[in-house]
Amino acid sequence: MVTPPVTASQYGLLAYPLILSSILTPLLGVTDTIVIGQTGDAVAIGAIAIAAVFFNTIYWLFGFLKVSTTGFSAQASVHHDETALHFALYRPVLLGLLIGLALMLFRVPLTEGGLYLLAAPETLLPDVTTYIHYRMYGAPFVLIGYAVLGWLIGQGQVKRALLIQVFSNVINIVLDIVFVLGLGYGVAGVAIATLVAEISIVAFGFLFMLRQLAWKPDYRGLLFHVQAYRQFFTVNADLFVRTIFLLIVTGWFTRTGAIFGPDVLAANAILLQIQYLIAYWFGGLGSASTILVGRSRGRHDEAGYRQSVRLTRKFGLASILLMMILLVIFQYPLLRSFSTDPDLLDFARLYYGWILIFPLTGGFAMLYEGVFSGLAQAKPVRNSMIQAFLVFALLLLSVYWIGNHGVWLAFIGFGLMRSVSLHLAERRRSSVFETHNEKTDLPV
């Protein structure tokens, strides 16, 4: 069946809610940093900033739950396969629950190892560990939430996914203000507020999806079908490797920056939070591409795929330009929202120029990851990450000559290499969709 090509306006209507939905993902940690920043407590500010990086990094490691669920959900909707549609949600939910429980079980060694890699100063350790202690109880809910939001987005129910995240962020903001500025609970207050918000995502998600779900007598055997999980992890193994390297780079970045003192460490942590917001903006665009490419793959529609890639590049370039303009215009209020400490703001401004060029160098990496997720082809993503890691390690040597600027040079080079590698990989891919013996077929 010939389907009409997607237009720019259709892509935009799909992409903009996804961008908002994507940006709302790390906003829980960002909100914590902003609210605690209003207290003027430099130790608490640094502790929350480091702890937010800790959780963003860990949860990125399991981001494949959302990415792959979006792709499988989009493909199942094209095939009109009810069973595949249900298990595109049930299996990631079960995996999210088990992985989250494992994170809770091993929270002590994870915390110790993470804080060692992040080189958290001794003065910050009590507040950092308090924050991590409370938020670790939210790990199962965060990962189940990834599956829930990915499933809704893959179905094209972007407004519902967005509404769920808006609700959770409103809850977090209100509780942050009450617990911190009202009751003076400090770091523990923002952690508990975020934990409640993470639980609310799962609660609201299942409330919205209740009428769309079903449980049949034969589903129990299918839920624990080993071969299906083997296929699931075949698709996701490369994404997991990709995220391992991302984890190493982030930890190495933070630890290297820490050798220049606590002020530089805190400034890097704030700028890294801004980088996360930018990354999730492009991740939202990438999710739109995942949906459209996944539908094209389900129909074996090469023309539809090509149009989706063209629109990805077009909206990507527009977003890069817009993001760089906004970062220039709102530099001071953006930094000021994270801290009231004038010395810390001076350090952040010193390295802010690297954030300005991040959209240009790293934006397309996240867009192409969305394209390859829609194709259920993760090897190019994995390969680009390995190549970028080698570039990062090489450029990091520049810290001996240019100090903390060398840390940011390595990070920017890392993003640029990912973008270039994935662009070349997309240009090289076959012009015809494979129709036989694909390991990326829906694992039902």
Disulfide bonds with the S-S distance in Angstrom:
none
